[in-house]
Amino acid sequence: MQPLRRLAEAFRGLTIECNRKKGKGNTLEGTRRKRARVSGFRTRISTPAGLKVLAARRKKGRKVLVPASRPVKWNKMKI
């Protein structure tokens, strides 16, 4: 019992801070327009890095090259 008491005394002066960001609403914020502008097909194809991403997804055999370009309701449908 003595080691637990010493441990409790050591932690007595410490304060515990909590993260206030936790539980602050929806994590999936933004609009479809922003998503398409940042990670849509036209953006991917206009940069060298984006072309590499498209090439890698084609090589892997992805059915959808750029998911951000599809409407949200399509993502729920099985195509």
N, C-alpha and C positions, 0 to 999 in steps of 0.2 A: 504494500500500500504506500510505502514511503516514496518510491519513484514517481508514482502518479501525483502525489501531493507536490513534489518538487517541480514536476512538469506544469502543473496548474499554476504554481506561483510564478514560474518563468513567463507564462503567457498572460498573466494578469495585467500587465502594463500595455499590452498590444491592443491596437484598435483594428477592427476589420472593416474595410471599405467595400461597399457593394457596387456593382456595375449598374448604373442607372439606365443604361441603354437597353437592358434586357426587358423584353416585353413591350417595346415601344411600337406597336402597330405592325403593319404589314411589311415583310422584308422584300417583297417583290413589287417595288414601286417603279414608276416610270410609265411611259406610253409606248404604244406600238410604233409610233413614228420614230421615237428616240432609239428603240431597239433596232429598227431596220436601218437607221442611219449609222449606227455604231457597228453593227455586225450583220448587215444585210449583204445580199449578193453583189450589188453595185459597189459597195465599199470594199468588199473582199477582192473583187476583180481589178480595182483601181490601184492596188498597192502590190509591190513585190512579195511582201510577207503574206498578204491575203491570197495571192496566186499559189503560194506554197501550201497554204491551208486547204484550198480547193483541190489542188493536185493530190494531197495526202488523203482527203476524203474520197476522191474518185478512186484512188489506188486501193483503198480499204473496201470499196464497194458500197459506200453509203447510199441508201435510196434517196435521202434528202441531203443535198449538198449544204444548204444554208437554212437551218431551222428558223432563223429569225425572219426570213422572208415570207414564211407561211402565216396565214391568219391563225389566231389562237384557237378558234373553233375546230380547225382542221387537225390540230395536234391531238384532240381527243378522239377523232375518228380513226378507225383502222383502215388504212389504205393499202 
